């Protein structure tokens, strides 16, 4: 029996062939591209149909040089085959979530909202922060609630960091409807497993299949500040958007879009112009300082957010952490640890991409910016400001500059 993960079962007595599958699947609509008329499809739909067919038949399909094919790793019937049992495969079974439905200490979980905010304690959120505690989160409403500088500044000491959609976390402990987790890819001396903080359990999902896909499949990483998931299938869990640095397993690609697996199960399409694609184990090429600056300038005008690490708001170190992460370079999450990375450089020998640090009179690093050239830096300074470029020496009215580091 053929694996028909993306299509319906073949009619009784009919041999499942690619031609038969194409005929059935052409009657379907993919995402936001409806049929142009009876029996007609757009070119984009046809390409998507071909990919869905290849998935249904368990074969790879390559479109153009360098385009990844669907991996044959996506089989959910291996166990049945080895035991000699022939069983029907539920449509989309390869992408269904594998979970016991619980979030418990010691488990690995994944962020299942656009951006999850990690708090110092379950009691830390204020009434105005309620939109950030839901599933799905309402970041537009939360930002509106935070329009006042004083209200926005009130997050200081209440939030630890954030994690974007699909981020892996380790569950450290649970308390009622909340979980304390460590964000795996955010280095900190606070916890060897990652940056710790509390968030509502409903913003997490346990999904062993997604974890396996993340290990075995190529990946699509969002490079634009924000993008969209289109044509979501095989899941009822559709309450998230994708944004800068979101990293999801790639399961197919056509000339216009990539198809990715979702942490809550299922799959969706993302515009190919909004992502970079990497094979298993690959990273971006080493960037130049100008590459880092170009990436950073995408976010000019974005409002500061304490603990922010997303295109919905950055704090100072979350900004530099995220820009370097987009180019495959892992920095510690906080400015104090970032000040120990790379090598020291003189302020008279700065190059674009170098990090500039500012400290209190006691020597505690409290701010970081990125040098862009011509005596200027780009940074996300405080709750009253946006990301912007400034003359760093003129900005440093308190003479708090404490050193520069070259990461490249």
KEVOTI-391613 format. One record per residue (C-alpha): residue number from 1; residue in one letter; chain; x, y, z. Coordinates in nm, 4 decimals, always signed. Layout:
<sites>
@pos NUM, code A, unit A, u X, v Y, w Z
...
</sites>
This chain:
<sites>
@pos 1, code X, unit A, u +0.0000, v +0.0000, w +0.0000
@pos 2, code X, unit A, u +0.1355, v +0.3421, w -0.0935
@pos 3, code X, unit A, u +0.1980, v +0.6158, w +0.1604
@pos 4, code X, unit A, u -0.0713, v +0.8763, w +0.0815
@pos 5, code X, unit A, u +0.0185, v +1.1266, w +0.3495
@pos 6, code X, unit A, u -0.0848, v +1.4276, w +0.1429
@pos 7, code X, unit A, u -0.3782, v +1.2794, w -0.0501
@pos 8, code X, unit A, u -0.6873, v +1.0694, w -0.0107
@pos 9, code X, unit A, u -0.6828, v +0.6912, w -0.0321
@pos 10, code X, unit A, u -0.6898, v +0.5433, w -0.3815
@pos 11, code X, unit A, u -1.0307, v +0.4168, w -0.4965
@pos 12, code X, unit A, u -1.0855, v +0.0455, w -0.4337
@pos 13, code X, unit A, u -0.9368, v -0.1635, w -0.7111
@pos 14, code X, unit A, u -0.7273, v +0.1255, w -0.8498
@pos 15, code X, unit A, u -0.3489, v +0.1048, w -0.8454
@pos 16, code X, unit A, u -0.2008, v +0.4187, w -0.6930
@pos 17, code X, unit A, u +0.0209, v +0.5864, w -0.9500
@pos 18, code X, unit A, u +0.1584, v +0.9379, w -0.9739
@pos 19, code X, unit A, u -0.0866, v +1.0118, w -1.2555
@pos 20, code X, unit A, u -0.3835, v +0.8988, w -1.0463
@pos 21, code X, unit A, u -0.2661, v +1.1013, w -0.7501
@pos 22, code X, unit A, u -0.2193, v +1.4103, w -0.9664
@pos 23, code X, unit A, u -0.5749, v +1.3786, w -1.0992
@pos 24, code X, unit A, u -0.7197, v +1.3629, w -0.7466
@pos 25, code X, unit A, u -0.4974, v +1.6280, w -0.5954
@pos 26, code X, unit A, u -0.5645, v +1.8771, w -0.8745
@pos 27, code X, unit A, u -0.9164, v +1.9050, w -0.7360
@pos 28, code X, unit A, u -0.7730, v +2.0518, w -0.4162
@pos 29, code X, unit A, u -0.6890, v +2.4112, w -0.3284
@pos 30, code X, unit A, u -0.3526, v +2.4927, w -0.1736
@pos 31, code X, unit A, u -0.3355, v +2.7918, w +0.0597
@pos 32, code X, unit A, u -0.4705, v +3.1205, w -0.0758
@pos 33, code X, unit A, u -0.4563, v +3.0266, w -0.4432
@pos 34, code X, unit A, u -0.8015, v +2.9062, w -0.5511
@pos 35, code X, unit A, u -0.8738, v +2.7346, w -0.8783
@pos 36, code X, unit A, u -0.8820, v +2.9631, w -1.1808
@pos 37, code X, unit A, u -1.1862, v +2.7715, w -1.3083
@pos 38, code X, unit A, u -1.3129, v +2.4169, w -1.3550
@pos 39, code X, unit A, u -1.0131, v +2.1935, w -1.4102
@pos 40, code X, unit A, u -0.7701, v +2.4882, w -1.4200
@pos 41, code X, unit A, u -0.4868, v +2.5850, w -1.1832
@pos 42, code X, unit A, u -0.2339, v +2.8589, w -1.1503
@pos 43, code X, unit A, u +0.1265, v +2.7678, w -1.2214
@pos 44, code X, unit A, u +0.1980, v +2.7962, w -0.8511
@pos 45, code X, unit A, u -0.0790, v +2.5479, w -0.7657
@pos 46, code X, unit A, u +0.0543, v +2.3000, w -1.0203
@pos 47, code X, unit A, u +0.4021, v +2.3155, w -0.8688
@pos 48, code X, unit A, u +0.2550, v +2.2630, w -0.5234
@pos 49, code X, unit A, u +0.0497, v +1.9719, w -0.6496
@pos 50, code X, unit A, u +0.3628, v +1.8056, w -0.7859
@pos 51, code X, unit A, u +0.5343, v +1.8412, w -0.4504
@pos 52, code X, unit A, u +0.2321, v +1.7048, w -0.2661
@pos 53, code X, unit A, u +0.2281, v +1.4121, w -0.5086
@pos 54, code X, unit A, u +0.5936, v +1.3385, w -0.4432
@pos 55, code X, unit A, u +0.5173, v +1.3419, w -0.0723
@pos 56, code X, unit A, u +0.2232, v +1.1075, w -0.1181
@pos 57, code X, unit A, u +0.4329, v +0.8651, w -0.3179
@pos 58, code X, unit A, u +0.7355, v +0.8890, w -0.0924
@pos 59, code X, unit A, u +0.9707, v +1.0270, w -0.3588
@pos 60, code X, unit A, u +1.1858, v +1.3368, w -0.3812
@pos 61, code X, unit A, u +1.1131, v +1.6048, w -0.6391
@pos 62, code X, unit A, u +1.3699, v +1.8664, w -0.7362
@pos 63, code X, unit A, u +1.2833, v +2.1919, w -0.9089
@pos 64, code X, unit A, u +1.5923, v +2.3505, w -1.0574
@pos 65, code X, unit A, u +1.9552, v +2.3280, w -0.9614
@pos 66, code X, unit A, u +2.0157, v +2.3368, w -0.5903
@pos 67, code X, unit A, u +1.6516, v +2.3095, w -0.4877
@pos 68, code X, unit A, u +1.6128, v +2.0626, w -0.2004
@pos 69, code X, unit A, u +1.4019, v +1.7569, w -0.2627
@pos 70, code X, unit A, u +1.1586, v +1.6189, w -0.0118
@pos 71, code X, unit A, u +1.3533, v +1.3872, w +0.2134
@pos 72, code X, unit A, u +1.2624, v +1.0228, w +0.2343
@pos 73, code X, unit A, u +1.3058, v +1.0542, w +0.6126
@pos 74, code X, unit A, u +0.9373, v +1.1442, w +0.6450
@pos 75, code X, unit A, u +0.8070, v +0.7881, w +0.6763
@pos 76, code X, unit A, u +0.5744, v +0.7009, w +0.9606
@pos 77, code X, unit A, u +0.5204, v +0.3441, w +0.8410
@pos 78, code X, unit A, u +0.8680, v +0.1999, w +0.9011
@pos 79, code X, unit A, u +0.7625, v +0.0258, w +1.2202
@pos 80, code X, unit A, u +0.4571, v -0.1273, w +1.0524
@pos 81, code X, unit A, u +0.6648, v -0.2435, w +0.7567
@pos 82, code X, unit A, u +0.9247, v -0.4141, w +0.9733
@pos 83, code X, unit A, u +0.6546, v -0.6018, w +1.1605
@pos 84, code X, unit A, u +0.4892, v -0.7108, w +0.8376
@pos 85, code X, unit A, u +0.1704, v -0.5183, w +0.9169
@pos 86, code X, unit A, u +0.0022, v -0.3254, w +0.6391
@pos 87, code X, unit A, u -0.1981, v -0.0305, w +0.7696
@pos 88, code X, unit A, u -0.3696, v +0.2677, w +0.6182
@pos 89, code X, unit A, u -0.1885, v +0.5949, w +0.6696
@pos 90, code X, unit A, u -0.4024, v +0.8832, w +0.7878
@pos 91, code X, unit A, u -0.3606, v +1.1855, w +0.5550
@pos 92, code X, unit A, u -0.0842, v +1.3992, w +0.6971
@pos 93, code X, unit A, u +0.0252, v +1.1348, w +0.9450
@pos 94, code X, unit A, u +0.3913, v +1.2073, w +0.8764
@pos 95, code X, unit A, u +0.3333, v +1.5557, w +1.0140
@pos 96, code X, unit A, u +0.1005, v +1.4828, w +1.3030
@pos 97, code X, unit A, u +0.2221, v +1.5698, w +1.6475
@pos 98, code X, unit A, u +0.3692, v +1.2917, w +1.8626
@pos 99, code X, unit A, u +0.2956, v +1.3885, w +2.2218
@pos 100, code X, unit A, u +0.1467, v +1.2694, w +2.5469
@pos 101, code X, unit A, u -0.0229, v +1.6071, w +2.5817
@pos 102, code X, unit A, u +0.1710, v +1.7064, w +2.8923
@pos 103, code X, unit A, u +0.4450, v +1.9584, w +2.9636
@pos 104, code X, unit A, u +0.6593, v +1.8097, w +3.2397
@pos 105, code X, unit A, u +0.9960, v +1.8666, w +3.4032
@pos 106, code X, unit A, u +1.2862, v +1.7191, w +3.2083
@pos 107, code X, unit A, u +1.1089, v +1.7240, w +2.8718
@pos 108, code X, unit A, u +1.2010, v +1.9072, w +2.5527
@pos 109, code X, unit A, u +0.9270, v +2.1339, w +2.4198
@pos 110, code X, unit A, u +0.8823, v +2.3936, w +2.1456
@pos 111, code X, unit A, u +0.7416, v +2.7436, w +2.1411
@pos 112, code X, unit A, u +0.3994, v +2.7349, w +1.9747
@pos 113, code X, unit A, u +0.3185, v +3.1068, w +1.9542
@pos 114, code X, unit A, u +0.4611, v +3.3875, w +1.7408
@pos 115, code X, unit A, u +0.6825, v +3.5072, w +2.0260
@pos 116, code X, unit A, u +0.6800, v +3.3740, w +2.3823
@pos 117, code X, unit A, u +0.7864, v +3.6090, w +2.6602
@pos 118, code X, unit A, u +0.9708, v +3.4532, w +2.9541
@pos 119, code X, unit A, u +0.8968, v +3.6084, w +3.2920
@pos 120, code X, unit A, u +1.0865, v +3.6231, w +3.6195
@pos 121, code X, unit A, u +0.7902, v +3.4617, w +3.7973
@pos 122, code X, unit A, u +0.4328, v +3.3563, w +3.7132
@pos 123, code X, unit A, u +0.3116, v +3.6529, w +3.9194
@pos 124, code X, unit A, u +0.5236, v +3.9062, w +3.7307
@pos 125, code X, unit A, u +0.2853, v +3.9934, w +3.4415
@pos 126, code X, unit A, u +0.0614, v +4.2966, w +3.4827
@pos 127, code X, unit A, u -0.2945, v +4.3397, w +3.3569
@pos 128, code X, unit A, u -0.1636, v +4.5202, w +3.0466
@pos 129, code X, unit A, u +0.0498, v +4.2156, w +2.9643
@pos 130, code X, unit A, u -0.2444, v +3.9762, w +2.9259
@pos 131, code X, unit A, u -0.2259, v +3.9749, w +2.5407
@pos 132, code X, unit A, u +0.1262, v +3.8308, w +2.5676
@pos 133, code X, unit A, u +0.0081, v +3.5412, w +2.7847
@pos 134, code X, unit A, u -0.2468, v +3.3905, w +2.5472
@pos 135, code X, unit A, u -0.2411, v +3.1247, w +2.2779
@pos 136, code X, unit A, u -0.2276, v +3.2759, w +2.0245
@pos 137, code X, unit A, u -0.0544, v +3.5855, w +2.1552
@pos 138, code X, unit A, u -0.1859, v +3.9233, w +2.0445
@pos 139, code X, unit A, u +0.1366, v +4.1189, w +1.9999
@pos 140, code X, unit A, u -0.0353, v +4.4069, w +1.8215
@pos 141, code X, unit A, u -0.2627, v +4.4634, w +2.1192
@pos 142, code X, unit A, u +0.0227, v +4.4165, w +2.3668
@pos 143, code X, unit A, u +0.2349, v +4.6774, w +2.1885
@pos 144, code X, unit A, u -0.0616, v +4.9148, w +2.1930
@pos 145, code X, unit A, u -0.0911, v +4.8585, w +2.5683
@pos 146, code X, unit A, u +0.2794, v +4.9454, w +2.5954
@pos 147, code X, unit A, u +0.2633, v +5.2742, w +2.4011
@pos 148, code X, unit A, u +0.3404, v +5.4737, w +2.7135
@pos 149, code X, unit A, u +0.7121, v +5.4832, w +2.7900
@pos 150, code X, unit A, u +0.6452, v +5.4383, w +3.1622
@pos 151, code X, unit A, u +0.4266, v +5.1320, w +3.1039
@pos 152, code X, unit A, u +0.6848, v +4.9856, w +2.8661
@pos 153, code X, unit A, u +0.9652, v +5.0611, w +3.1100
@pos 154, code X, unit A, u +0.7651, v +4.8733, w +3.3729
@pos 155, code X, unit A, u +0.8694, v +4.5444, w +3.2105
@pos 156, code X, unit A, u +1.2201, v +4.5976, w +3.3484
@pos 157, code X, unit A, u +1.2842, v +4.3319, w +3.6088
@pos 158, code X, unit A, u +0.9677, v +4.1409, w +3.5179
@pos 159, code X, unit A, u +1.0758, v +3.9719, w +3.1947
@pos 160, code X, unit A, u +1.3882, v +3.7653, w +3.1264
@pos 161, code X, unit A, u +1.3994, v +3.7059, w +2.7507
@pos 162, code X, unit A, u +1.1814, v +3.5893, w +2.4632
@pos 163, code X, unit A, u +1.1747, v +3.2912, w +2.2276
@pos 164, code X, unit A, u +1.0342, v +3.2880, w +1.8752
@pos 165, code X, unit A, u +0.8011, v +3.0343, w +1.7141
@pos 166, code X, unit A, u +0.9509, v +2.6856, w +1.6965
@pos 167, code X, unit A, u +1.2334, v +2.7553, w +1.9442
@pos 168, code X, unit A, u +1.3451, v +2.4538, w +2.1455
@pos 169, code X, unit A, u +1.3297, v +2.4750, w +2.5238
@pos 170, code X, unit A, u +1.4114, v +2.2441, w +2.8133
@pos 171, code X, unit A, u +1.1441, v +2.2252, w +3.0831
@pos 172, code X, unit A, u +1.3102, v +2.2921, w +3.4191
@pos 173, code X, unit A, u +1.0038, v +2.2827, w +3.6431
@pos 174, code X, unit A, u +0.6296, v +2.3416, w +3.6391
@pos 175, code X, unit A, u +0.3911, v +2.5273, w +3.8687
@pos 176, code X, unit A, u +0.0226, v +2.4960, w +3.7919
@pos 177, code X, unit A, u -0.0412, v +2.6321, w +3.4415
@pos 178, code X, unit A, u +0.3128, v +2.7711, w +3.4122
@pos 179, code X, unit A, u +0.6471, v +2.6172, w +3.3193
@pos 180, code X, unit A, u +1.0004, v +2.7335, w +3.3843
@pos 181, code X, unit A, u +1.2094, v +2.6625, w +3.0766
@pos 182, code X, unit A, u +1.5556, v +2.7243, w +2.9358
@pos 183, code X, unit A, u +1.5814, v +2.8491, w +2.5770
@pos 184, code X, unit A, u +1.8333, v +2.6127, w +2.4179
@pos 185, code X, unit A, u +1.9999, v +2.8524, w +2.1740
@pos 186, code X, unit A, u +2.0449, v +3.1429, w +2.4179
@pos 187, code X, unit A, u +2.3725, v +3.1012, w +2.6040
@pos 188, code X, unit A, u +2.3984, v +3.2298, w +2.9596
@pos 189, code X, unit A, u +2.5843, v +3.1460, w +3.2808
@pos 190, code X, unit A, u +2.2425, v +3.1425, w +3.4514
@pos 191, code X, unit A, u +2.1761, v +2.7865, w +3.3341
@pos 192, code X, unit A, u +2.3820, v +2.5466, w +3.1249
@pos 193, code X, unit A, u +2.0694, v +2.4380, w +2.9348
@pos 194, code X, unit A, u +1.9921, v +2.7907, w +2.8114
@pos 195, code X, unit A, u +1.8321, v +3.1152, w +2.9176
@pos 196, code X, unit A, u +1.5719, v +3.0504, w +3.1902
@pos 197, code X, unit A, u +1.2328, v +3.2022, w +3.2576
@pos 198, code X, unit A, u +0.8636, v +3.1303, w +3.3150
@pos 199, code X, unit A, u +0.5843, v +3.1177, w +3.0567
@pos 200, code X, unit A, u +0.2317, v +2.9758, w +3.0333
@pos 201, code X, unit A, u +0.2306, v +2.6055, w +2.9456
@pos 202, code X, unit A, u -0.0262, v +2.6695, w +2.6723
@pos 203, code X, unit A, u +0.2414, v +2.8526, w +2.4723
@pos 204, code X, unit A, u +0.4453, v +2.5330, w +2.4494
@pos 205, code X, unit A, u +0.3994, v +2.2075, w +2.2661
@pos 206, code X, unit A, u +0.5676, v +1.8726, w +2.3085
@pos 207, code X, unit A, u +0.6244, v +1.7117, w +1.9682
@pos 208, code X, unit A, u +0.8894, v +1.4435, w +1.9239
@pos 209, code X, unit A, u +0.8211, v +1.4237, w +1.5508
@pos 210, code X, unit A, u +0.8967, v +1.7938, w +1.5033
@pos 211, code X, unit A, u +1.2214, v +1.7470, w +1.6966
@pos 212, code X, unit A, u +1.3204, v +1.4595, w +1.4704
@pos 213, code X, unit A, u +1.2394, v +1.6582, w +1.1580
@pos 214, code X, unit A, u +1.4473, v +1.9469, w +1.2915
@pos 215, code X, unit A, u +1.7443, v +1.7105, w +1.3240
@pos 216, code X, unit A, u +1.7056, v +1.5247, w +0.9956
@pos 217, code X, unit A, u +1.5611, v +1.7720, w +0.7454
@pos 218, code X, unit A, u +1.7078, v +2.0786, w +0.5752
@pos 219, code X, unit A, u +1.5833, v +2.3987, w +0.7349
@pos 220, code X, unit A, u +1.4250, v +2.7258, w +0.6279
@pos 221, code X, unit A, u +1.5227, v +3.0337, w +0.8285
@pos 222, code X, unit A, u +1.3180, v +3.3524, w +0.8042
@pos 223, code X, unit A, u +1.5332, v +3.6499, w +0.7020
@pos 224, code X, unit A, u +1.2651, v +3.9177, w +0.6666
@pos 225, code X, unit A, u +1.1355, v +4.1000, w +0.9761
@pos 226, code X, unit A, u +0.7997, v +3.9247, w +0.9310
@pos 227, code X, unit A, u +0.6422, v +3.6703, w +0.6993
@pos 228, code X, unit A, u +0.3280, v +3.4552, w +0.6807
@pos 229, code X, unit A, u +0.2304, v +3.0915, w +0.6941
@pos 230, code X, unit A, u +0.0071, v +3.0012, w +0.3991
@pos 231, code X, unit A, u -0.1856, v +2.6876, w +0.3127
@pos 232, code X, unit A, u -0.1681, v +2.5399, w +0.6623
@pos 233, code X, unit A, u -0.2717, v +2.1732, w +0.6581
@pos 234, code X, unit A, u -0.3032, v +1.8702, w +0.8879
@pos 235, code X, unit A, u -0.3367, v +2.0743, w +1.2068
@pos 236, code X, unit A, u -0.5894, v +2.2850, w +1.3939
@pos 237, code X, unit A, u -0.3030, v +2.4727, w +1.5569
@pos 238, code X, unit A, u -0.2740, v +2.7810, w +1.3367
@pos 239, code X, unit A, u -0.2322, v +3.0638, w +1.5854
@pos 240, code X, unit A, u +0.1170, v +3.1867, w +1.4998
@pos 241, code X, unit A, u +0.3026, v +3.4032, w +1.2502
@pos 242, code X, unit A, u +0.6652, v +3.3652, w +1.1522
@pos 243, code X, unit A, u +0.9222, v +3.6376, w +1.2019
@pos 244, code X, unit A, u +1.2951, v +3.7089, w +1.1837
@pos 245, code X, unit A, u +1.5200, v +3.4112, w +1.2731
@pos 246, code X, unit A, u +1.2359, v +3.1572, w +1.2953
@pos 247, code X, unit A, u +1.3950, v +2.8255, w +1.1965
@pos 248, code X, unit A, u +1.1685, v +2.5422, w +1.0743
@pos 249, code X, unit A, u +1.2277, v +2.1997, w +0.9121
@pos 250, code X, unit A, u +1.2014, v +2.2096, w +0.5337
@pos 251, code X, unit A, u +0.9967, v +1.9323, w +0.3752
@pos 252, code X, unit A, u +0.9534, v +2.0611, w +0.0195
@pos 253, code X, unit A, u +1.0306, v +2.3523, w -0.2082
@pos 254, code X, unit A, u +0.8924, v +2.4931, w -0.5311
@pos 255, code X, unit A, u +0.9913, v +2.7954, w -0.7392
@pos 256, code X, unit A, u +0.7960, v +3.0400, w -0.5218
@pos 257, code X, unit A, u +0.7645, v +2.8876, w -0.1759
@pos 258, code X, unit A, u +0.9067, v +2.6476, w +0.0779
@pos 259, code X, unit A, u +0.6959, v +2.4011, w +0.2743
@pos 260, code X, unit A, u +0.7846, v +2.3672, w +0.6404
@pos 261, code X, unit A, u +0.6817, v +2.1472, w +0.9299
@pos 262, code X, unit A, u +0.5175, v +2.3246, w +1.2236
@pos 263, code X, unit A, u +0.5908, v +2.2661, w +1.5938
@pos 264, code X, unit A, u +0.2252, v +2.1982, w +1.6704
@pos 265, code X, unit A, u +0.1998, v +1.9484, w +1.3844
@pos 266, code X, unit A, u +0.1066, v +1.9952, w +1.0214
@pos 267, code X, unit A, u +0.2759, v +2.1986, w +0.7517
@pos 268, code X, unit A, u +0.2533, v +2.5336, w +0.5753
@pos 269, code X, unit A, u +0.4080, v +2.7346, w +0.2928
@pos 270, code X, unit A, u +0.6348, v +3.0397, w +0.3319
@pos 271, code X, unit A, u +0.7347, v +3.2723, w +0.0473
@pos 272, code X, unit A, u +1.0792, v +3.1640, w -0.0707
@pos 273, code X, unit A, u +1.1962, v +3.5275, w -0.0816
@pos 274, code X, unit A, u +1.1436, v +3.5495, w +0.2943
@pos 275, code X, unit A, u +1.3783, v +3.2641, w +0.3907
@pos 276, code X, unit A, u +1.7250, v +3.1198, w +0.3470
@pos 277, code X, unit A, u +1.7477, v +2.7424, w +0.3067
@pos 278, code X, unit A, u +2.0258, v +2.5286, w +0.4556
@pos 279, code X, unit A, u +2.1023, v +2.1602, w +0.4250
@pos 280, code X, unit A, u +2.1438, v +1.9487, w +0.7374
@pos 281, code X, unit A, u +2.4457, v +2.0709, w +0.9331
@pos 282, code X, unit A, u +2.5061, v +2.3754, w +0.7122
@pos 283, code X, unit A, u +2.5291, v +2.7350, w +0.8338
@pos 284, code X, unit A, u +2.5340, v +3.0717, w +0.6595
@pos 285, code X, unit A, u +2.8613, v +3.1819, w +0.5031
@pos 286, code X, unit A, u +3.0795, v +3.3936, w +0.7293
@pos 287, code X, unit A, u +2.9448, v +3.7481, w +0.7025
@pos 288, code X, unit A, u +3.1342, v +4.0701, w +0.6502
@pos 289, code X, unit A, u +3.0786, v +4.3599, w +0.8848
@pos 290, code X, unit A, u +2.8744, v +4.5286, w +0.6136
@pos 291, code X, unit A, u +2.6491, v +4.2214, w +0.5952
@pos 292, code X, unit A, u +2.5755, v +4.2528, w +0.9670
@pos 293, code X, unit A, u +2.5055, v +4.6237, w +0.9348
@pos 294, code X, unit A, u +2.2681, v +4.5664, w +0.6430
@pos 295, code X, unit A, u +2.0742, v +4.3116, w +0.8462
@pos 296, code X, unit A, u +2.0627, v +4.5395, w +1.1492
@pos 297, code X, unit A, u +1.9316, v +4.8374, w +0.9530
@pos 298, code X, unit A, u +1.6176, v +4.6433, w +0.8607
@pos 299, code X, unit A, u +1.4982, v +4.7230, w +1.2105
@pos 300, code X, unit A, u +1.5542, v +5.0993, w +1.2238
@pos 301, code X, unit A, u +1.2479, v +5.2540, w +1.3855
@pos 302, code X, unit A, u +1.1446, v +4.9416, w +1.5790
@pos 303, code X, unit A, u +1.0464, v +5.0248, w +1.9372
@pos 304, code X, unit A, u +1.2686, v +4.9014, w +2.2202
@pos 305, code X, unit A, u +1.1333, v +4.6172, w +2.4333
@pos 306, code X, unit A, u +1.2986, v +4.4968, w +2.7540
@pos 307, code X, unit A, u +1.3945, v +4.1263, w +2.7098
@pos 308, code X, unit A, u +1.3001, v +4.1418, w +2.3403
@pos 309, code X, unit A, u +1.4681, v +3.9190, w +2.0813
@pos 310, code X, unit A, u +1.2255, v +3.9478, w +1.7921
@pos 311, code X, unit A, u +1.1097, v +4.1781, w +1.5162
@pos 312, code X, unit A, u +0.8314, v +4.2867, w +1.7524
@pos 313, code X, unit A, u +1.0876, v +4.4563, w +1.9771
@pos 314, code X, unit A, u +1.4500, v +4.4175, w +2.0924
@pos 315, code X, unit A, u +1.6437, v +4.5163, w +2.3994
@pos 316, code X, unit A, u +2.0059, v +4.6193, w +2.3430
@pos 317, code X, unit A, u +2.1708, v +4.2781, w +2.3738
@pos 318, code X, unit A, u +1.8735, v +4.0980, w +2.2216
@pos 319, code X, unit A, u +1.9320, v +4.3117, w +1.9132
@pos 320, code X, unit A, u +2.3022, v +4.2296, w +1.8734
@pos 321, code X, unit A, u +2.2399, v +3.8645, w +1.9654
@pos 322, code X, unit A, u +1.9702, v +3.8344, w +1.6984
@pos 323, code X, unit A, u +2.1691, v +4.0075, w +1.4220
@pos 324, code X, unit A, u +2.4675, v +3.7794, w +1.4713
@pos 325, code X, unit A, u +2.2417, v +3.4743, w +1.5037
@pos 326, code X, unit A, u +2.0917, v +3.5520, w +1.1627
@pos 327, code X, unit A, u +2.4414, v +3.5054, w +1.0194
@pos 328, code X, unit A, u +2.5095, v +3.1784, w +1.1992
@pos 329, code X, unit A, u +2.7181, v +3.3244, w +1.4820
@pos 330, code X, unit A, u +2.6219, v +3.2407, w +1.8402
@pos 331, code X, unit A, u +2.6675, v +3.5180, w +2.0917
@pos 332, code X, unit A, u +2.5693, v +3.4978, w +2.4587
@pos 333, code X, unit A, u +2.2250, v +3.6448, w +2.5256
@pos 334, code X, unit A, u +2.3254, v +3.9301, w +2.7605
@pos 335, code X, unit A, u +2.5576, v +4.2250, w +2.7091
@pos 336, code X, unit A, u +2.7809, v +4.1389, w +3.0046
@pos 337, code X, unit A, u +2.8701, v +3.8037, w +2.8504
@pos 338, code X, unit A, u +2.8844, v +3.9445, w +2.4976
@pos 339, code X, unit A, u +3.1573, v +4.1783, w +2.6265
@pos 340, code X, unit A, u +3.3756, v +3.8710, w +2.6778
@pos 341, code X, unit A, u +3.3249, v +3.7304, w +2.3265
@pos 342, code X, unit A, u +3.5641, v +3.7746, w +2.0340
@pos 343, code X, unit A, u +3.8719, v +3.9904, w +2.0831
@pos 344, code X, unit A, u +3.9260, v +4.3412, w +2.2158
@pos 345, code X, unit A, u +3.9805, v +4.6217, w +1.9657
@pos 346, code X, unit A, u +4.0743, v +4.9854, w +2.0111
@pos 347, code X, unit A, u +3.8113, v +5.2530, w +1.9596
@pos 348, code X, unit A, u +4.0472, v +5.4037, w +1.7028
@pos 349, code X, unit A, u +4.0478, v +5.0816, w +1.4985
@pos 350, code X, unit A, u +3.6776, v +5.0039, w +1.4748
@pos 351, code X, unit A, u +3.5223, v +4.8213, w +1.1804
@pos 352, code X, unit A, u +3.1557, v +4.7692, w +1.0878
@pos 353, code X, unit A, u +3.0084, v +4.4854, w +1.2943
@pos 354, code X, unit A, u +3.2244, v +4.5483, w +1.6010
@pos 355, code X, unit A, u +3.0355, v +4.5641, w +1.9299
@pos 356, code X, unit A, u +3.0609, v +4.8695, w +2.1558
@pos 357, code X, unit A, u +3.0004, v +4.8317, w +2.5301
@pos 358, code X, unit A, u +2.9036, v +5.0797, w +2.7986
@pos 359, code X, unit A, u +2.9344, v +5.0268, w +3.1744
@pos 360, code X, unit A, u +2.8361, v +5.1776, w +3.5068
@pos 361, code X, unit A, u +3.0950, v +5.3364, w +3.7325
@pos 362, code X, unit A, u +3.1288, v +5.0007, w +3.9082
@pos 363, code X, unit A, u +3.2227, v +4.8302, w +3.5818
@pos 364, code X, unit A, u +2.8956, v +4.6480, w +3.5152
@pos 365, code X, unit A, u +2.8166, v +4.6376, w +3.1441
@pos 366, code X, unit A, u +2.4660, v +4.7749, w +3.0896
@pos 367, code X, unit A, u +2.4510, v +4.8509, w +2.7156
@pos 368, code X, unit A, u +2.5778, v +4.7299, w +2.3777
@pos 369, code X, unit A, u +2.5561, v +4.8686, w +2.0254
@pos 370, code X, unit A, u +2.6989, v +4.7712, w +1.6858
@pos 371, code X, unit A, u +2.9467, v +4.9910, w +1.5004
@pos 372, code X, unit A, u +2.8300, v +5.0742, w +1.1470
@pos 373, code X, unit A, u +3.1182, v +5.2971, w +1.0320
@pos 374, code X, unit A, u +3.1885, v +5.6721, w +1.0173
@pos 375, code X, unit A, u +3.1898, v +5.7008, w +1.3945
@pos 376, code X, unit A, u +2.8336, v +5.5736, w +1.4288
@pos 377, code X, unit A, u +2.6586, v +5.2775, w +1.5890
@pos 378, code X, unit A, u +2.3154, v +5.1207, w +1.5601
@pos 379, code X, unit A, u +2.1459, v +5.0165, w +1.8819
@pos 380, code X, unit A, u +1.8218, v +4.9645, w +2.0722
@pos 381, code X, unit A, u +1.8871, v +5.1850, w +2.3750
@pos 382, code X, unit A, u +1.5870, v +5.2125, w +2.6096
@pos 383, code X, unit A, u +1.2094, v +5.2100, w +2.6518
@pos 384, code X, unit A, u +1.1700, v +5.5659, w +2.5231
@pos 385, code X, unit A, u +1.3569, v +5.4993, w +2.1989
@pos 386, code X, unit A, u +1.3527, v +5.2972, w +1.8775
@pos 387, code X, unit A, u +1.6376, v +5.1162, w +1.7023
@pos 388, code X, unit A, u +1.8414, v +5.3931, w +1.5419
@pos 389, code X, unit A, u +2.1859, v +5.4990, w +1.4171
@pos 390, code X, unit A, u +2.3767, v +5.7623, w +1.6123
@pos 391, code X, unit A, u +2.7238, v +5.9073, w +1.6599
@pos 392, code X, unit A, u +2.8351, v +5.6838, w +1.9431
@pos 393, code X, unit A, u +3.0717, v +5.9321, w +2.1080
@pos 394, code X, unit A, u +2.8109, v +6.2088, w +2.1112
@pos 395, code X, unit A, u +2.5546, v +5.9635, w +2.2457
@pos 396, code X, unit A, u +2.7889, v +5.8611, w +2.5298
@pos 397, code X, unit A, u +2.7366, v +6.1784, w +2.7325
@pos 398, code X, unit A, u +2.8193, v +5.9973, w +3.0548
@pos 399, code X, unit A, u +3.1582, v +5.8719, w +2.9286
@pos 400, code X, unit A, u +3.0519, v +5.5144, w +2.9955
@pos 401, code X, unit A, u +3.2265, v +5.3519, w +2.6990
@pos 402, code X, unit A, u +3.4124, v +5.0509, w +2.8381
@pos 403, code X, unit A, u +3.5498, v +4.8734, w +2.5315
@pos 404, code X, unit A, u +3.4853, v +4.7193, w +2.1931
@pos 405, code X, unit A, u +3.4956, v +4.3573, w +2.0757
@pos 406, code X, unit A, u +3.5458, v +4.2133, w +1.7285
@pos 407, code X, unit A, u +3.3483, v +3.8938, w +1.6764
@pos 408, code X, unit A, u +3.4337, v +3.8243, w +1.3112
</sites>
